[in-house]
Structures are given as structure tokens and as C-alpha cells.
Amino acid sequence: MPELPEVETIKNDLKKRILGKKITGVEIRSQKVINPIRDKSLNGVRNKPADFIKILKGNSFSGLDRIGKLLIFELADKKNFLLIHLKMTGQLIYCKGGEIVAGGHETGEEGNETGALPGKHTHLIFSFANRAKLFFNDLRKFGYAKIVGEEELKKIKGEYGIEPLTKGFTLAAFKKVLEGKNAPVKAVLLNQGLIAGIGNIYADEALFEARIRPSRRAGSLADKEKRALFKAINNLLKKAIKYRGTTFSNYVDAAGQKGNFTRMLKVYHREGDKCKRCGAAIKKSKVAGRGTRFCDKCQK
């Protein structure tokens, strides 16, 4: 799943191409990805296919933002927002002439961004007045697109915790999140309601940098350890954004490039290899239901 640095890269790259372009058509090829919600202002359900198309067609995107891993497309009508979450296997693919700008996950031979578009996993197609198209593909259909009003957006944003690299992500706020928690510190880092945007990769890497074992109770961390972890999170995410995220078997950014941060990873996907700090073997276990890599010697 794309994490904060990857979604930030997608946001920045697509902003250059789609803002201000009139939407001339919307094709819904799978209703499953259109996430329905109750909306009192409409006296019914927003995101019925006909309503979804009606709101978008003739409109345009005036802004593109992000909270955690959620992309927020502001519409020019100033009252609606398109939310897109790529989840595990989602893609956003922008095509105009010979230009293809892909962000999200490749899907191998089953319709990735280098194959024919639309493909068998294309669920939404946005057409623009400049003859560009934006495709939403998703192999497993875990991702979603939904239109919300301002009040609903505010409510959704309120469900997210503090976000790294923002003014609200202070050391004091971070300490408060960890305070008294009996859950493993990694579980706290992954909880989007507490801290937004951190996923499995950057949780493992930050804990390694801070020399903290992922299974440690969050509330047991000493003040020095909290400071080290806070610093590690900020430094790692800044560097990951600079290098356009990480890539393993299937992630490409919104410019169709593989992330360059992979070669800088210290523990993730390195189980069995030697620790780059002490030489001990990197181990893998399961913490918070996720595969977790760590150094048994360095991290306490």
C-alpha cells in the first residue's frame, strides 16, 4: 500500500496536469468502487452512479490535497470533493497523447499502466476537455472513490490523527499519543486515528533508526527514546518524499518512476541479511498483525 511519501508524490505530480481542466465525461465500469454515503443535504444517498456523474461532469478540479493516505480532489463548484483511496492495488493513470503518468501499483500482466487502457481492472474513467483521461484501476477492488460535501469531509478528516511533517506534529503531541499506551509501539504508529500516513515500511525503518524494538509497549518508552523516534519519523519521511518513495515488486509513482528510497532501507525486506549497523542478522516476526523486520541486537 502506498504510504505518506508515495501518496504525496502522486498528489504533487497529478496537480501539474489535472487542475483547471474541464471534466467532459465520467465512465463508471464498476459500481463497487463508488463508495455510497448518506447525505442529509441531498435527502438520500450521495454517490449513486447517476449522481456521481452529474456532480463531476462539466466540473473541474480546483485543488488536490491529501490527508494520511487519502487523496482529496477539490471541485471547482466549491461544495463537493472527490476522495480517492488506492488501498492495496489501486492505480491512478493519467494519459494525454503519448504521455502516460502512473501512480499507485502495477498489476503485472493483468492491465498495468503500460498495457492497453482501459484494461480489465479499470473501474473509473475521467475524460477532460484537453482530451486527457484519468483512469482508476484496482486489481482487488479495495480502493474507492466517493464524493462528499464540506461537512462530510470535515468529519472524515477528524477521524485521522496528527500527521507527520505538519505543524500539528510536535514532539509534545507525539509524546501524548504514546503516553500510557499498552499496545506495541509499532501498532500505535500504524493506527491512522492516532498518527496519519505511516505504514508498515516506514514504521519498521523509524523504529530501527531510533533503536526501539517494534514489540515494545508504547507507554514504556523513555523520554530519550520518544525524542529519537520523533526525529526518525520526520527525517525518514522527508527523505522518502525527496526520493519519490519506495519500490518493491509493484509500486510506481505518478511520473511512472520507481521510487529511489528502496536502496536506503535498513531493515524492511532485509530479513536474513546483516544489519547495516552492527552486523547481526535482521529478523522477521509479526507485530500488530503485520510482518515486522528488526535487529535483535540493536533494537531494545
N, C-alpha and C positions, 0 to 999 in steps of 0.2 A: 504494500500500500504506500502511495506517495505520502511523505511526511511534510512538515512545515517547509523545509527548504525546497522540496520538489514542487509543491503547490505554489509557493511564492515565485518560483521560476516560470511556471506555467502562466500565472497571473501577469507577470511583467512582460512576457513575450506576446501574449494574446492582446494585451492592451494596445500595443502598437498597430494592430491590424483590424480590430473589430469595432472600436469605439466610433460612434457617429455614423456608422454605415446602416442605412435603412434595411430592415428585415422585410423581404418581399415574400417569403414563404416559410412554412414550418411543416415538415412531414413527420408524423408520429408512426413509426413502424412497429413499435411495441408499447402497449399501454402500461405494461408493468413498471417501466422506469418513470412514468409520470406519477409522482407521489401525491395522492389526494389529501387535502386537509379541509376541515370545517372552517368556514369563514362567515362570521355573522354579518359582515358588511355586504356580503353577496347573497345573504339569505339562503345559503346552501353550501355546495361543495366547490371549492376552487380547484382547478386542475383537472376538471373533466376535459377530455380531448378537445372538444369544440371551444371551450372557454380558454384553454391553454393557447390554442392557435389564435383566437380572436384578440387576446391581450398582446401577443408578440407580433403578429403580422401588421406591418405598417409602422411599427415602433422601431426603436434603435437602442443600443446600449450606450449609456452616457458615462458609465463608470464601471470599474471592475475592481473588487476588493476581495479580501479573504479573512476568515477567522478560523484559527486552527487549520484543519484540512478542507474546509468548506469554501468553495468559490461563490462570490456574491456579485451577480451582474445587475447593476442598477439600470433601470429602463428610463428612457427619456420622458415618459409620461409623469415621472416624479412620484408615482404612487405604487409602483409594482417593482418587484425584484425577482430575478430568476436565480435560484440556488441550484448548484450542481455539485454533487459529491461523487468522486470517481471510485471510492471504496477500493476493492481489491484489484479489479481488472478493467477499470474504466479508461477510456481514451477521449480526448478532445482533439480533433484533427481539422485544421484549417487548410483549405485548398483554394488557390486562385491562380488560374493559368497553370504554369508549371511549378508553382511554389506549393510545397506541402510542409506545413508546420504542425508537428505532432507532439502532444503532451499526454503523459499517462503511461499506459502499459502496452507493450507489443503483445500480440496474441499468436505468435508463431505463424504457422501456415494457414491459420483459420481467419484471415481477414485483417492483417495488421496494416499499418499505415502505408506500407509500400505496395500493397496489393490493390485490387480493384475496389473502388468506392462508388456506391455503398457496398458493404460486404454483408455476410450473413449475420454478423453481430452488430450491425448498425441499427440503432433504435430511434435516433432522432437526427433530422437534417434541418439545419437553418440555412436559408438562402438569403443573400444580400444583394442590394441594388447594383453593386460593382461586380456582380457575377461570381463572387466568392461564396464558398459554402463552409459551414462548420458542422462536422459530423460528431455525434456522440455514440461511441461504440462501447460495448461491455460484454465480454465473453460470458460472465456468470450472472449478469443482471443484478448485482448487489448495489451498484451505483444508482443514483436517482437524480431527477430534475424536477423542481417544483417552483411554482410562482407564489410568492407571498406578498402581503401588504406590509406597510411600515410597522404596524403593531406586532404582527406575527414575527417579523424579522427581529425586532427588539427582544421578543420573548425567546427566540432561538439563540440569539447572542448571549442572553442571560444564562443560558444553560452551560456555557463554556467558562472554564476557569481563566486565571491570569495567563497571558501569552508572553513567552519569551521575546525579547527584542522590542518590547513596548515600554512605555513609561510606567505602566502598572506593574511590570515585572521587576520589583525591587527586592533587595536582599531581605528586607523586613517582611514583605508579603510572602516571599518564598519560604522563609522560616515558619511563618504562621501556617502555611499549607502542611508542612511536615510535622509540626508540633502535635505531640500526643497520639500520632497515628501508629497503630499496631500492625498495619499492613506492611508487606515488604516495600522498601523504598522504590523498587522498580515499578510496583503496582501503582504507587502514588504518581510517579512520573507519567505513566501511561493513561491515567484517569483524566479524560478530556474535560470533565467537570471541575477538575482541580487545576490542571495545567494544560493549556490548549496547544496542540500541534506536535508534541513529542510522541514518536512511535518506537517500535522495537529497536531499530538501528541506533538512533541517537541516544536512547536510554542506556543501552549497553555501553556505548562509547563514552558517554558523560560519566557514568559510574566508574569506568576504568580510569579515566583521566583523574577522577577525584579519589581513586584508590579505595572505593567503597564496594563491598560485596552486594550484589543485587538483592539478595535474600534478607539483608539486614532490615530490622524493623525501622521504619522511617523515624519514629519518635526516639530511637536510640542514638541518633547521630549527634555527635558533639558539635559545638558551635564552629569549630575549625573545619569540620567535615562539611557542614552546611555551606559554609563560605566557598569551599573548594568545589563543591558540586554546582553551586550557583554560577561560579565563574566558568566552569567547564561547559555547562549548557549554553551559555551565551557565546563563548568562543567557538564552540563546535558548530552551532547553527549559523553564525556569521560566516565562518569559513566554508560551510557546505553550500550556502547561497552563492558565495563568490565563485565556487567551482561547479555550480549548477547541479548540485545534488549527487546522489549515489546511483550506481547502476549495477545490477546483477544480471539475471537472465532476461529481464524484460522491461526495465524502466528506461524510457527516453524522455527528454524534456520537451518543452513546447517549441523548441527550434529544431527538433529531430535529432538532437545530440545526446550521446550517452554522458551521464554525469561523471565528472572527473574526480570527485571526492573519494571514490572507492579505494583508490591506491593509498589513501591516508588513513583508512580504518585500521584500528589496533586490535580489536577482538571480534567484531561481527564477521561471521562466516570464516573464522580462522581457527575453529576448534581443531585441536591436534597439532597446530603449528606452535612454534616457540613464541613466547611473549617477547615483544619488542623492547620491553623494559628490563626484565630480569632473566629471560631465557627459559622459564618454566613453560610447560605445555598449557595452552589455552583449553579450558574445559567448557562443556556444554551441559546445561541442566534445564529444568523447566521452572520458571518463576512467573506467577500471575497468569498461568496458562500459556505462556509464550516461551519459545526456545530462547535460551539466555546464554550468552558467552561471557566468560570472565577468567581472570587469572587467579588461581587458588592461592598463590604466593603473595601477589601484590595487593590484592583487594581483601580488606578485613572488615 
